[in-house]
Amino acid sequence: GGGGGGGGDAWRLVYSGDTVAPCDALCEAGADADVLVHEATFGDELADEARAKRHATVGQAIEAARRMRADTLVLTHFSQRYPHMPDVSADA
């Protein structure tokens, strides 16, 4: 990424709302971002429900970060559905 280490270097922040699957245009426009903030409404175990409601899963947000080569991924979503974060495998 751009390295926002305080020396005046610019850094890139990309935000994605809750959208279905990794968006090709977002991944291209956000290539090499320092930080990707991505909504993730559903855990991967609810992928069918996510697709039906046109929302992203945790795995889809991780895939978007991989595709754009983002240095850091921040997952966001506030919901009563999850009293805790869904499990994310160590190799994700």
PDB file of N, CA, C and O in Angstrom:
ATOM      1  N   GLY A   1       0.810  -1.194   0.000  1.00  0.00           N
ATOM      2  CA  GLY A   1       0.000   0.000   0.000  1.00  0.00           C
ATOM      3  C   GLY A   1       0.843   1.243   0.000  1.00  0.00           C
ATOM      4  O   GLY A   1       2.040   1.183  -0.283  1.00  0.00           O
ATOM      5  N   GLY A   2       0.247   2.358   0.309  1.00  0.00           N
ATOM      6  CA  GLY A   2       0.906   3.651   0.262  1.00  0.00           C
ATOM      7  C   GLY A   2       1.762   3.964   1.462  1.00  0.00           C
ATOM      8  O   GLY A   2       2.576   4.886   1.416  1.00  0.00           O
ATOM      9  N   GLY A   3       1.595   3.210   2.550  1.00  0.00           N
ATOM     10  CA  GLY A   3       2.432   3.412   3.725  1.00  0.00           C
ATOM     11  C   GLY A   3       2.173   4.726   4.410  1.00  0.00           C
ATOM     12  O   GLY A   3       2.896   5.689   4.158  1.00  0.00           O
ATOM     13  N   GLY A   4       1.194   4.811   5.249  1.00  0.00           N
ATOM     14  CA  GLY A   4       0.864   6.046   5.950  1.00  0.00           C
ATOM     15  C   GLY A   4       1.670   6.223   7.210  1.00  0.00           C
ATOM     16  O   GLY A   4       1.114   6.626   8.232  1.00  0.00           O
ATOM     17  N   GLY A   5       2.950   5.940   7.184  1.00  0.00           N
ATOM     18  CA  GLY A   5       3.797   5.925   8.360  1.00  0.00           C
ATOM     19  C   GLY A   5       4.097   7.269   8.983  1.00  0.00           C
ATOM     20  O   GLY A   5       5.004   7.344   9.811  1.00  0.00           O
ATOM     21  N   GLY A   6       3.405   8.323   8.646  1.00  0.00           N
ATOM     22  CA  GLY A   6       3.604   9.595   9.315  1.00  0.00           C
ATOM     23  C   GLY A   6       4.582  10.516   8.623  1.00  0.00           C
ATOM     24  O   GLY A   6       4.711  11.674   9.021  1.00  0.00           O
ATOM     25  N   GLY A   7       5.271  10.050   7.610  1.00  0.00           N
ATOM     26  CA  GLY A   7       6.234  10.874   6.913  1.00  0.00           C
ATOM     27  C   GLY A   7       5.619  11.686   5.792  1.00  0.00           C
ATOM     28  O   GLY A   7       6.323  12.126   4.884  1.00  0.00           O
ATOM     29  N   GLY A   8       4.313  11.888   5.847  1.00  0.00           N
ATOM     30  CA  GLY A   8       3.660  12.652   4.803  1.00  0.00           C
ATOM     31  C   GLY A   8       3.222  11.809   3.623  1.00  0.00           C
ATOM     32  O   GLY A   8       2.621  12.327   2.682  1.00  0.00           O
ATOM     33  N   ASP A   9       3.513  10.520   3.658  1.00  0.00           N
ATOM     34  CA  ASP A   9       3.108   9.638   2.573  1.00  0.00           C
ATOM     35  C   ASP A   9       1.590   9.481   2.570  1.00  0.00           C
ATOM     36  O   ASP A   9       0.964   9.353   3.622  1.00  0.00           O
ATOM     37  N   ALA A  10       1.021   9.492   1.392  1.00  0.00           N
ATOM     38  CA  ALA A  10      -0.418   9.260   1.263  1.00  0.00           C
ATOM     39  C   ALA A  10      -0.711   7.782   1.492  1.00  0.00           C
ATOM     40  O   ALA A  10       0.127   6.920   1.226  1.00  0.00           O
ATOM     41  N   TRP A  11      -1.887   7.510   1.979  1.00  0.00           N
ATOM     42  CA  TRP A  11      -2.331   6.128   2.088  1.00  0.00           C
ATOM     43  C   TRP A  11      -3.755   6.050   1.585  1.00  0.00           C
ATOM     44  O   TRP A  11      -4.465   7.055   1.533  1.00  0.00           O
ATOM     45  N   ARG A  12      -4.173   4.835   1.211  1.00  0.00           N
ATOM     46  CA  ARG A  12      -5.474   4.649   0.569  1.00  0.00           C
ATOM     47  C   ARG A  12      -6.401   3.857   1.468  1.00  0.00           C
ATOM     48  O   ARG A  12      -6.055   2.780   1.955  1.00  0.00           O
ATOM     49  N   LEU A  13      -7.591   4.413   1.681  1.00  0.00           N
ATOM     50  CA  LEU A  13      -8.659   3.762   2.416  1.00  0.00           C
ATOM     51  C   LEU A  13      -9.803   3.506   1.442  1.00  0.00           C
ATOM     52  O   LEU A  13     -10.236   4.418   0.739  1.00  0.00           O
ATOM     53  N   VAL A  14     -10.289   2.277   1.399  1.00  0.00           N
ATOM     54  CA  VAL A  14     -11.400   1.908   0.529  1.00  0.00           C
ATOM     55  C   VAL A  14     -12.527   1.412   1.416  1.00  0.00           C
ATOM     56  O   VAL A  14     -12.290   0.643   2.348  1.00  0.00           O
ATOM     57  N   TYR A  15     -13.757   1.844   1.137  1.00  0.00           N
ATOM     58  CA  TYR A  15     -14.919   1.402   1.897  1.00  0.00           C
ATOM     59  C   TYR A  15     -15.908   0.725   0.957  1.00  0.00           C
ATOM     60  O   TYR A  15     -16.215   1.242  -0.117  1.00  0.00           O
ATOM     61  N   SER A  16     -16.396  -0.422   1.367  1.00  0.00           N
ATOM     62  CA  SER A  16     -17.440  -1.098   0.615  1.00  0.00           C
ATOM     63  C   SER A  16     -18.630  -1.313   1.522  1.00  0.00           C
ATOM     64  O   SER A  16     -18.506  -1.866   2.615  1.00  0.00           O
ATOM     65  N   GLY A  17     -19.784  -0.869   1.059  1.00  0.00           N
ATOM     66  CA  GLY A  17     -21.017  -1.171   1.761  1.00  0.00           C
ATOM     67  C   GLY A  17     -21.315  -2.645   1.631  1.00  0.00           C
ATOM     68  O   GLY A  17     -20.520  -3.407   1.081  1.00  0.00           O
ATOM     69  N   ASP A  18     -22.440  -3.032   2.129  1.00  0.00           N
ATOM     70  CA  ASP A  18     -22.847  -4.430   2.151  1.00  0.00           C
ATOM     71  C   ASP A  18     -23.370  -4.824   0.782  1.00  0.00           C
ATOM     72  O   ASP A  18     -24.530  -4.571   0.458  1.00  0.00           O
ATOM     73  N   THR A  19     -22.520  -5.439  -0.015  1.00  0.00           N
ATOM     74  CA  THR A  19     -22.873  -5.788  -1.391  1.00  0.00           C
ATOM     75  C   THR A  19     -22.552  -7.249  -1.655  1.00  0.00           C
ATOM     76  O   THR A  19     -21.719  -7.839  -0.967  1.00  0.00           O
ATOM     77  N   VAL A  20     -23.198  -7.827  -2.632  1.00  0.00           N
ATOM     78  CA  VAL A  20     -23.025  -9.239  -2.945  1.00  0.00           C
ATOM     79  C   VAL A  20     -21.669  -9.496  -3.581  1.00  0.00           C
ATOM     80  O   VAL A  20     -21.260  -8.800  -4.510  1.00  0.00           O
ATOM     81  N   ALA A  21     -20.990 -10.490  -3.076  1.00  0.00           N
ATOM     82  CA  ALA A  21     -19.742 -10.994  -3.643  1.00  0.00           C
ATOM     83  C   ALA A  21     -18.718  -9.884  -3.876  1.00  0.00           C
ATOM     84  O   ALA A  21     -19.069  -8.704  -3.871  1.00  0.00           O
ATOM     85  N   PRO A  22     -17.474 -10.253  -4.075  1.00  0.00           N
ATOM     86  CA  PRO A  22     -16.486  -9.218  -4.403  1.00  0.00           C
ATOM     87  C   PRO A  22     -16.831  -8.542  -5.723  1.00  0.00           C
ATOM     88  O   PRO A  22     -16.973  -9.204  -6.751  1.00  0.00           O
ATOM     89  N   CYS A  23     -16.962  -7.243  -5.688  1.00  0.00           N
ATOM     90  CA  CYS A  23     -17.308  -6.444  -6.861  1.00  0.00           C
ATOM     91  C   CYS A  23     -16.042  -6.198  -7.686  1.00  0.00           C
ATOM     92  O   CYS A  23     -15.065  -5.647  -7.181  1.00  0.00           O
ATOM     93  N   ASP A  24     -16.066  -6.608  -8.954  1.00  0.00           N
ATOM     94  CA  ASP A  24     -14.883  -6.460  -9.806  1.00  0.00           C
ATOM     95  C   ASP A  24     -14.414  -5.007  -9.879  1.00  0.00           C
ATOM     96  O   ASP A  24     -13.218  -4.736  -9.773  1.00  0.00           O
ATOM     97  N   ALA A  25     -15.351  -4.074 -10.061  1.00  0.00           N
ATOM     98  CA  ALA A  25     -14.972  -2.662 -10.186  1.00  0.00           C
ATOM     99  C   ALA A  25     -14.325  -2.160  -8.897  1.00  0.00           C
ATOM    100  O   ALA A  25     -13.355  -1.404  -8.945  1.00  0.00           O
ATOM    101  N   LEU A  26     -14.855  -2.576  -7.745  1.00  0.00           N
ATOM    102  CA  LEU A  26     -14.269  -2.161  -6.472  1.00  0.00           C
ATOM    103  C   LEU A  26     -12.860  -2.726  -6.320  1.00  0.00           C
ATOM    104  O   LEU A  26     -11.943  -2.019  -5.904  1.00  0.00           O
ATOM    105  N   CYS A  27     -12.696  -3.992  -6.656  1.00  0.00           N
ATOM    106  CA  CYS A  27     -11.382  -4.625  -6.522  1.00  0.00           C
ATOM    107  C   CYS A  27     -10.348  -3.965  -7.425  1.00  0.00           C
ATOM    108  O   CYS A  27      -9.191  -3.809  -7.035  1.00  0.00           O
ATOM    109  N   GLU A  28     -10.754  -3.580  -8.619  1.00  0.00           N
ATOM    110  CA  GLU A  28      -9.840  -2.892  -9.535  1.00  0.00           C
ATOM    111  C   GLU A  28      -9.521  -1.488  -9.043  1.00  0.00           C
ATOM    112  O   GLU A  28      -8.356  -1.092  -9.006  1.00  0.00           O
ATOM    113  N   ALA A  29     -10.550  -0.733  -8.663  1.00  0.00           N
ATOM    114  CA  ALA A  29     -10.345   0.648  -8.216  1.00  0.00           C
ATOM    115  C   ALA A  29      -9.576   0.706  -6.903  1.00  0.00           C
ATOM    116  O   ALA A  29      -8.832   1.656  -6.660  1.00  0.00           O
ATOM    117  N   GLY A  30      -9.752  -0.307  -6.055  1.00  0.00           N
ATOM    118  CA  GLY A  30      -9.103  -0.306  -4.749  1.00  0.00           C
ATOM    119  C   GLY A  30      -7.797  -1.060  -4.701  1.00  0.00           C
ATOM    120  O   GLY A  30      -7.280  -1.333  -3.618  1.00  0.00           O
ATOM    121  N   ALA A  31      -7.246  -1.407  -5.868  1.00  0.00           N
ATOM    122  CA  ALA A  31      -6.017  -2.202  -5.915  1.00  0.00           C
ATOM    123  C   ALA A  31      -4.921  -1.593  -5.049  1.00  0.00           C
ATOM    124  O   ALA A  31      -4.652  -0.393  -5.110  1.00  0.00           O
ATOM    125  N   ASP A  32      -4.296  -2.444  -4.245  1.00  0.00           N
ATOM    126  CA  ASP A  32      -3.168  -2.073  -3.380  1.00  0.00           C
ATOM    127  C   ASP A  32      -3.548  -1.072  -2.286  1.00  0.00           C
ATOM    128  O   ASP A  32      -2.712  -0.279  -1.854  1.00  0.00           O
ATOM    129  N   ALA A  33      -4.791  -1.109  -1.845  1.00  0.00           N
ATOM    130  CA  ALA A  33      -5.224  -0.227  -0.762  1.00  0.00           C
ATOM    131  C   ALA A  33      -4.489  -0.568   0.526  1.00  0.00           C
ATOM    132  O   ALA A  33      -4.113  -1.717   0.759  1.00  0.00           O
ATOM    133  N   ASP A  34      -4.291   0.445   1.351  1.00  0.00           N
ATOM    134  CA  ASP A  34      -3.716   0.210   2.672  1.00  0.00           C
ATOM    135  C   ASP A  34      -4.757  -0.418   3.601  1.00  0.00           C
ATOM    136  O   ASP A  34      -4.448  -1.325   4.373  1.00  0.00           O
ATOM    137  N   VAL A  35      -5.992   0.076   3.514  1.00  0.00           N
ATOM    138  CA  VAL A  35      -7.072  -0.415   4.374  1.00  0.00           C
ATOM    139  C   VAL A  35      -8.341  -0.576   3.551  1.00  0.00           C
ATOM    140  O   VAL A  35      -8.727   0.329   2.811  1.00  0.00           O
ATOM    141  N   LEU A  36      -8.988  -1.729   3.679  1.00  0.00           N
ATOM    142  CA  LEU A  36     -10.320  -1.949   3.130  1.00  0.00           C
ATOM    143  C   LEU A  36     -11.266  -2.108   4.310  1.00  0.00           C
ATOM    144  O   LEU A  36     -11.081  -2.998   5.141  1.00  0.00           O
ATOM    145  N   VAL A  37     -12.279  -1.250   4.388  1.00  0.00           N
ATOM    146  CA  VAL A  37     -13.348  -1.389   5.373  1.00  0.00           C
ATOM    147  C   VAL A  37     -14.529  -1.972   4.612  1.00  0.00           C
ATOM    148  O   VAL A  37     -15.012  -1.362   3.659  1.00  0.00           O
ATOM    149  N   HIS A  38     -14.994  -3.137   5.020  1.00  0.00           N
ATOM    150  CA  HIS A  38     -16.029  -3.849   4.259  1.00  0.00           C
ATOM    151  C   HIS A  38     -17.134  -4.323   5.185  1.00  0.00           C
ATOM    152  O   HIS A  38     -16.867  -4.959   6.205  1.00  0.00           O
ATOM    153  N   GLU A  39     -18.372  -4.016   4.833  1.00  0.00           N
ATOM    154  CA  GLU A  39     -19.520  -4.554   5.559  1.00  0.00           C
ATOM    155  C   GLU A  39     -19.581  -6.065   5.337  1.00  0.00           C
ATOM    156  O   GLU A  39     -19.273  -6.552   4.249  1.00  0.00           O
ATOM    157  N   ALA A  40     -19.975  -6.794   6.365  1.00  0.00           N
ATOM    158  CA  ALA A  40     -20.135  -8.246   6.266  1.00  0.00           C
ATOM    159  C   ALA A  40     -21.294  -8.640   7.176  1.00  0.00           C
ATOM    160  O   ALA A  40     -21.107  -8.876   8.370  1.00  0.00           O
ATOM    161  N   THR A  41     -22.476  -8.706   6.606  1.00  0.00           N
ATOM    162  CA  THR A  41     -23.686  -8.950   7.384  1.00  0.00           C
ATOM    163  C   THR A  41     -23.791 -10.379   7.899  1.00  0.00           C
ATOM    164  O   THR A  41     -24.285 -10.606   9.003  1.00  0.00           O
ATOM    165  N   PHE A  42     -23.331 -11.338   7.112  1.00  0.00           N
ATOM    166  CA  PHE A  42     -23.543 -12.745   7.443  1.00  0.00           C
ATOM    167  C   PHE A  42     -22.235 -13.512   7.547  1.00  0.00           C
ATOM    168  O   PHE A  42     -21.265 -13.218   6.848  1.00  0.00           O
ATOM    169  N   GLY A  43     -22.227 -14.503   8.434  1.00  0.00           N
ATOM    170  CA  GLY A  43     -21.152 -15.484   8.444  1.00  0.00           C
ATOM    171  C   GLY A  43     -21.292 -16.367   7.222  1.00  0.00           C
ATOM    172  O   GLY A  43     -22.364 -16.424   6.619  1.00  0.00           O
ATOM    173  N   ASP A  44     -20.233 -17.053   6.849  1.00  0.00           N
ATOM    174  CA  ASP A  44     -20.243 -17.879   5.636  1.00  0.00           C
ATOM    175  C   ASP A  44     -21.275 -19.003   5.704  1.00  0.00           C
ATOM    176  O   ASP A  44     -21.755 -19.461   4.667  1.00  0.00           O
ATOM    177  N   GLU A  45     -21.624 -19.454   6.914  1.00  0.00           N
ATOM    178  CA  GLU A  45     -22.608 -20.531   7.047  1.00  0.00           C
ATOM    179  C   GLU A  45     -24.009 -20.096   6.596  1.00  0.00           C
ATOM    180  O   GLU A  45     -24.887 -20.938   6.406  1.00  0.00           O
ATOM    181  N   LEU A  46     -24.218 -18.795   6.427  1.00  0.00           N
ATOM    182  CA  LEU A  46     -25.509 -18.266   5.978  1.00  0.00           C
ATOM    183  C   LEU A  46     -25.415 -17.667   4.568  1.00  0.00           C
ATOM    184  O   LEU A  46     -26.101 -16.697   4.245  1.00  0.00           O
ATOM    185  N   ALA A  47     -24.555 -18.262   3.741  1.00  0.00           N
ATOM    186  CA  ALA A  47     -24.307 -17.729   2.398  1.00  0.00           C
ATOM    187  C   ALA A  47     -25.580 -17.667   1.546  1.00  0.00           C
ATOM    188  O   ALA A  47     -25.768 -16.708   0.797  1.00  0.00           O
ATOM    189  N   ASP A  48     -26.450 -18.670   1.649  1.00  0.00           N
ATOM    190  CA  ASP A  48     -27.686 -18.656   0.850  1.00  0.00           C
ATOM    191  C   ASP A  48     -28.581 -17.488   1.250  1.00  0.00           C
ATOM    192  O   ASP A  48     -29.145 -16.811   0.390  1.00  0.00           O
ATOM    193  N   GLU A  49     -28.710 -17.254   2.541  1.00  0.00           N
ATOM    194  CA  GLU A  49     -29.522 -16.129   3.020  1.00  0.00           C
ATOM    195  C   GLU A  49     -28.896 -14.799   2.604  1.00  0.00           C
ATOM    196  O   GLU A  49     -29.598 -13.868   2.211  1.00  0.00           O
ATOM    197  N   ALA A  50     -27.575 -14.722   2.695  1.00  0.00           N
ATOM    198  CA  ALA A  50     -26.875 -13.498   2.284  1.00  0.00           C
ATOM    199  C   ALA A  50     -27.139 -13.201   0.814  1.00  0.00           C
ATOM    200  O   ALA A  50     -27.424 -12.062   0.444  1.00  0.00           O
ATOM    201  N   ARG A  51     -27.043 -14.229  -0.017  1.00  0.00           N
ATOM    202  CA  ARG A  51     -27.261 -14.051  -1.458  1.00  0.00           C
ATOM    203  C   ARG A  51     -28.693 -13.582  -1.716  1.00  0.00           C
ATOM    204  O   ARG A  51     -28.919 -12.674  -2.516  1.00  0.00           O
ATOM    205  N   ALA A  52     -29.654 -14.202  -1.039  1.00  0.00           N
ATOM    206  CA  ALA A  52     -31.068 -13.850  -1.241  1.00  0.00           C
ATOM    207  C   ALA A  52     -31.352 -12.403  -0.838  1.00  0.00           C
ATOM    208  O   ALA A  52     -32.195 -11.737  -1.439  1.00  0.00           O
ATOM    209  N   LYS A  53     -30.643 -11.926   0.181  1.00  0.00           N
ATOM    210  CA  LYS A  53     -30.865 -10.563   0.677  1.00  0.00           C
ATOM    211  C   LYS A  53     -29.860  -9.563   0.111  1.00  0.00           C
ATOM    212  O   LYS A  53     -29.863  -8.385   0.467  1.00  0.00           O
ATOM    213  N   ARG A  54     -28.992 -10.066  -0.785  1.00  0.00           N
ATOM    214  CA  ARG A  54     -27.988  -9.229  -1.452  1.00  0.00           C
ATOM    215  C   ARG A  54     -27.039  -8.555  -0.457  1.00  0.00           C
ATOM    216  O   ARG A  54     -26.787  -7.352  -0.512  1.00  0.00           O
ATOM    217  N   HIS A  55     -26.529  -9.382   0.446  1.00  0.00           N
ATOM    218  CA  HIS A  55     -25.559  -8.923   1.441  1.00  0.00           C
ATOM    219  C   HIS A  55     -24.281  -9.734   1.318  1.00  0.00           C
ATOM    220  O   HIS A  55     -24.276 -10.818   0.734  1.00  0.00           O
ATOM    221  N   ALA A  56     -23.208  -9.208   1.865  1.00  0.00           N
ATOM    222  CA  ALA A  56     -21.912  -9.881   1.818  1.00  0.00           C
ATOM    223  C   ALA A  56     -21.724 -10.786   3.032  1.00  0.00           C
ATOM    224  O   ALA A  56     -22.267 -10.535   4.108  1.00  0.00           O
ATOM    225  N   THR A  57     -20.942 -11.843   2.830  1.00  0.00           N
ATOM    226  CA  THR A  57     -20.517 -12.698   3.932  1.00  0.00           C
ATOM    227  C   THR A  57     -19.104 -12.290   4.347  1.00  0.00           C
ATOM    228  O   THR A  57     -18.430 -11.533   3.648  1.00  0.00           O
ATOM    229  N   VAL A  58     -18.674 -12.800   5.489  1.00  0.00           N
ATOM    230  CA  VAL A  58     -17.307 -12.549   5.952  1.00  0.00           C
ATOM    231  C   VAL A  58     -16.305 -13.046   4.909  1.00  0.00           C
ATOM    232  O   VAL A  58     -15.341 -12.350   4.590  1.00  0.00           O
ATOM    233  N   GLY A  59     -16.533 -14.241   4.383  1.00  0.00           N
ATOM    234  CA  GLY A  59     -15.621 -14.806   3.381  1.00  0.00           C
ATOM    235  C   GLY A  59     -15.548 -13.976   2.113  1.00  0.00           C
ATOM    236  O   GLY A  59     -14.478 -13.846   1.518  1.00  0.00           O
ATOM    237  N   GLN A  60     -16.673 -13.411   1.692  1.00  0.00           N
ATOM    238  CA  GLN A  60     -16.665 -12.560   0.497  1.00  0.00           C
ATOM    239  C   GLN A  60     -15.866 -11.288   0.741  1.00  0.00           C
ATOM    240  O   GLN A  60     -15.159 -10.824  -0.153  1.00  0.00           O
ATOM    241  N   ALA A  61     -15.964 -10.724   1.924  1.00  0.00           N
ATOM    242  CA  ALA A  61     -15.175  -9.533   2.258  1.00  0.00           C
ATOM    243  C   ALA A  61     -13.685  -9.867   2.274  1.00  0.00           C
ATOM    244  O   ALA A  61     -12.861  -9.086   1.799  1.00  0.00           O
ATOM    245  N   ILE A  62     -13.349 -11.030   2.820  1.00  0.00           N
ATOM    246  CA  ILE A  62     -11.945 -11.470   2.829  1.00  0.00           C
ATOM    247  C   ILE A  62     -11.448 -11.662   1.399  1.00  0.00           C
ATOM    248  O   ILE A  62     -10.323 -11.281   1.075  1.00  0.00           O
ATOM    249  N   GLU A  63     -12.275 -12.248   0.552  1.00  0.00           N
ATOM    250  CA  GLU A  63     -11.895 -12.443  -0.854  1.00  0.00           C
ATOM    251  C   GLU A  63     -11.684 -11.108  -1.561  1.00  0.00           C
ATOM    252  O   GLU A  63     -10.750 -10.973  -2.352  1.00  0.00           O
ATOM    253  N   ALA A  64     -12.530 -10.126  -1.292  1.00  0.00           N
ATOM    254  CA  ALA A  64     -12.351  -8.796  -1.890  1.00  0.00           C
ATOM    255  C   ALA A  64     -11.014  -8.206  -1.461  1.00  0.00           C
ATOM    256  O   ALA A  64     -10.296  -7.639  -2.284  1.00  0.00           O
ATOM    257  N   ALA A  65     -10.675  -8.332  -0.191  1.00  0.00           N
ATOM    258  CA  ALA A  65      -9.392  -7.811   0.297  1.00  0.00           C
ATOM    259  C   ALA A  65      -8.220  -8.515  -0.382  1.00  0.00           C
ATOM    260  O   ALA A  65      -7.237  -7.872  -0.751  1.00  0.00           O
ATOM    261  N   ARG A  66      -8.322  -9.815  -0.544  1.00  0.00           N
ATOM    262  CA  ARG A  66      -7.258 -10.570  -1.244  1.00  0.00           C
ATOM    263  C   ARG A  66      -7.113 -10.099  -2.680  1.00  0.00           C
ATOM    264  O   ARG A  66      -6.008  -9.843  -3.159  1.00  0.00           O
ATOM    265  N   ARG A  67      -8.250  -9.989  -3.361  1.00  0.00           N
ATOM    266  CA  ARG A  67      -8.209  -9.611  -4.780  1.00  0.00           C
ATOM    267  C   ARG A  67      -7.639  -8.219  -4.985  1.00  0.00           C
ATOM    268  O   ARG A  67      -6.952  -7.983  -5.979  1.00  0.00           O
ATOM    269  N   MET A  68      -7.902  -7.297  -4.083  1.00  0.00           N
ATOM    270  CA  MET A  68      -7.366  -5.948  -4.261  1.00  0.00           C
ATOM    271  C   MET A  68      -5.998  -5.777  -3.598  1.00  0.00           C
ATOM    272  O   MET A  68      -5.396  -4.706  -3.666  1.00  0.00           O
ATOM    273  N   ARG A  69      -5.519  -6.838  -2.962  1.00  0.00           N
ATOM    274  CA  ARG A  69      -4.214  -6.814  -2.296  1.00  0.00           C
ATOM    275  C   ARG A  69      -4.172  -5.733  -1.206  1.00  0.00           C
ATOM    276  O   ARG A  69      -3.175  -5.026  -1.063  1.00  0.00           O
ATOM    277  N   ALA A  70      -5.252  -5.615  -0.450  1.00  0.00           N
ATOM    278  CA  ALA A  70      -5.310  -4.647   0.644  1.00  0.00           C
ATOM    279  C   ALA A  70      -4.391  -5.115   1.775  1.00  0.00           C
ATOM    280  O   ALA A  70      -4.319  -6.306   2.080  1.00  0.00           O
ATOM    281  N   ASP A  71      -3.702  -4.176   2.380  1.00  0.00           N
ATOM    282  CA  ASP A  71      -2.817  -4.513   3.492  1.00  0.00           C
ATOM    283  C   ASP A  71      -3.606  -4.930   4.728  1.00  0.00           C
ATOM    284  O   ASP A  71      -3.197  -5.842   5.446  1.00  0.00           O
ATOM    285  N   THR A  72      -4.729  -4.271   4.980  1.00  0.00           N
ATOM    286  CA  THR A  72      -5.523  -4.517   6.186  1.00  0.00           C
ATOM    287  C   THR A  72      -7.001  -4.539   5.819  1.00  0.00           C
ATOM    288  O   THR A  72      -7.468  -3.731   5.016  1.00  0.00           O
ATOM    289  N   LEU A  73      -7.723  -5.471   6.417  1.00  0.00           N
ATOM    290  CA  LEU A  73      -9.173  -5.566   6.234  1.00  0.00           C
ATOM    291  C   LEU A  73      -9.850  -5.299   7.572  1.00  0.00           C
ATOM    292  O   LEU A  73      -9.498  -5.899   8.589  1.00  0.00           O
ATOM    293  N   VAL A  74     -10.826  -4.393   7.562  1.00  0.00           N
ATOM    294  CA  VAL A  74     -11.641  -4.125   8.739  1.00  0.00           C
ATOM    295  C   VAL A  74     -13.071  -4.522   8.382  1.00  0.00           C
ATOM    296  O   VAL A  74     -13.680  -3.937   7.487  1.00  0.00           O
ATOM    297  N   LEU A  75     -13.603  -5.523   9.093  1.00  0.00           N
ATOM    298  CA  LEU A  75     -14.974  -5.965   8.867  1.00  0.00           C
ATOM    299  C   LEU A  75     -15.901  -5.182   9.775  1.00  0.00           C
ATOM    300  O   LEU A  75     -15.606  -4.978  10.952  1.00  0.00           O
ATOM    301  N   THR A  76     -17.028  -4.742   9.220  1.00  0.00           N
ATOM    302  CA  THR A  76     -17.992  -4.008  10.034  1.00  0.00           C
ATOM    303  C   THR A  76     -19.383  -4.570   9.812  1.00  0.00           C
ATOM    304  O   THR A  76     -19.724  -5.008   8.713  1.00  0.00           O
ATOM    305  N   HIS A  77     -20.159  -4.553  10.839  1.00  0.00           N
ATOM    306  CA  HIS A  77     -21.601  -4.745  10.784  1.00  0.00           C
ATOM    307  C   HIS A  77     -22.112  -4.896  12.201  1.00  0.00           C
ATOM    308  O   HIS A  77     -21.585  -5.685  12.986  1.00  0.00           O
ATOM    309  N   PHE A  78     -23.119  -4.150  12.510  1.00  0.00           N
ATOM    310  CA  PHE A  78     -23.723  -4.223  13.821  1.00  0.00           C
ATOM    311  C   PHE A  78     -25.077  -4.885  13.663  1.00  0.00           C
ATOM    312  O   PHE A  78     -25.933  -4.397  12.924  1.00  0.00           O
ATOM    313  N   SER A  79     -25.270  -5.991  14.353  1.00  0.00           N
ATOM    314  CA  SER A  79     -26.496  -6.752  14.198  1.00  0.00           C
ATOM    315  C   SER A  79     -26.793  -7.509  15.480  1.00  0.00           C
ATOM    316  O   SER A  79     -25.879  -7.971  16.163  1.00  0.00           O
ATOM    317  N   GLN A  80     -28.053  -7.633  15.798  1.00  0.00           N
ATOM    318  CA  GLN A  80     -28.459  -8.449  16.936  1.00  0.00           C
ATOM    319  C   GLN A  80     -28.338  -9.932  16.613  1.00  0.00           C
ATOM    320  O   GLN A  80     -28.423 -10.773  17.507  1.00  0.00           O
ATOM    321  N   ARG A  81     -28.141 -10.252  15.339  1.00  0.00           N
ATOM    322  CA  ARG A  81     -28.008 -11.646  14.922  1.00  0.00           C
ATOM    323  C   ARG A  81     -26.785 -12.297  15.561  1.00  0.00           C
ATOM    324  O   ARG A  81     -26.815 -13.480  15.900  1.00  0.00           O
ATOM    325  N   TYR A  82     -25.711 -11.528  15.724  1.00  0.00           N
ATOM    326  CA  TYR A  82     -24.465 -12.096  16.223  1.00  0.00           C
ATOM    327  C   TYR A  82     -24.091 -11.486  17.567  1.00  0.00           C
ATOM    328  O   TYR A  82     -23.707 -10.318  17.623  1.00  0.00           O
ATOM    329  N   PRO A  83     -24.195 -12.250  18.647  1.00  0.00           N
ATOM    330  CA  PRO A  83     -23.742 -11.726  19.934  1.00  0.00           C
ATOM    331  C   PRO A  83     -22.210 -11.698  20.016  1.00  0.00           C
ATOM    332  O   PRO A  83     -21.642 -11.088  20.922  1.00  0.00           O
ATOM    333  N   HIS A  84     -21.551 -12.362  19.064  1.00  0.00           N
ATOM    334  CA  HIS A  84     -20.085 -12.362  18.973  1.00  0.00           C
ATOM    335  C   HIS A  84     -19.705 -12.496  17.507  1.00  0.00           C
ATOM    336  O   HIS A  84     -20.560 -12.760  16.662  1.00  0.00           O
ATOM    337  N   MET A  85     -18.434 -12.315  17.207  1.00  0.00           N
ATOM    338  CA  MET A  85     -17.962 -12.408  15.822  1.00  0.00           C
ATOM    339  C   MET A  85     -18.057 -13.836  15.310  1.00  0.00           C
ATOM    340  O   MET A  85     -17.759 -14.773  16.052  1.00  0.00           O
ATOM    341  N   PRO A  86     -18.475 -14.030  14.031  1.00  0.00           N
ATOM    342  CA  PRO A  86     -18.431 -15.373  13.453  1.00  0.00           C
ATOM    343  C   PRO A  86     -16.987 -15.863  13.402  1.00  0.00           C
ATOM    344  O   PRO A  86     -16.056 -15.064  13.304  1.00  0.00           O
ATOM    345  N   ASP A  87     -16.808 -17.180  13.468  1.00  0.00           N
ATOM    346  CA  ASP A  87     -15.473 -17.765  13.387  1.00  0.00           C
ATOM    347  C   ASP A  87     -14.863 -17.484  12.020  1.00  0.00           C
ATOM    348  O   ASP A  87     -15.523 -17.624  10.990  1.00  0.00           O
ATOM    349  N   VAL A  88     -13.612 -17.091  12.024  1.00  0.00           N
ATOM    350  CA  VAL A  88     -12.843 -16.888  10.800  1.00  0.00           C
ATOM    351  C   VAL A  88     -11.609 -17.766  10.932  1.00  0.00           C
ATOM    352  O   VAL A  88     -10.852 -17.644  11.895  1.00  0.00           O
ATOM    353  N   SER A  89     -11.410 -18.644   9.970  1.00  0.00           N
ATOM    354  CA  SER A  89     -10.284 -19.578  10.065  1.00  0.00           C
ATOM    355  C   SER A  89      -8.966 -18.823  10.027  1.00  0.00           C
ATOM    356  O   SER A  89      -8.875 -17.733   9.463  1.00  0.00           O
ATOM    357  N   ALA A  90      -7.946 -19.417  10.634  1.00  0.00           N
ATOM    358  CA  ALA A  90      -6.627 -18.785  10.725  1.00  0.00           C
ATOM    359  C   ALA A  90      -5.995 -18.582   9.362  1.00  0.00           C
ATOM    360  O   ALA A  90      -5.179 -17.675   9.195  1.00  0.00           O
ATOM    361  N   ASP A  91      -6.348 -19.403   8.381  1.00  0.00           N
ATOM    362  CA  ASP A  91      -5.718 -19.277   7.063  1.00  0.00           C
ATOM    363  C   ASP A  91      -6.571 -18.456   6.094  1.00  0.00           C
ATOM    364  O   ASP A  91      -6.321 -18.469   4.889  1.00  0.00           O
ATOM    365  N   ALA A  92      -7.571 -17.748   6.607  1.00  0.00           N
ATOM    366  CA  ALA A  92      -8.454 -16.952   5.753  1.00  0.00           C
ATOM    367  C   ALA A  92      -7.783 -15.739   5.185  1.00  0.00           C
ATOM    368  O   ALA A  92      -8.408 -14.977   4.447  1.00  0.00           O
TER     369      ALA A  92
END
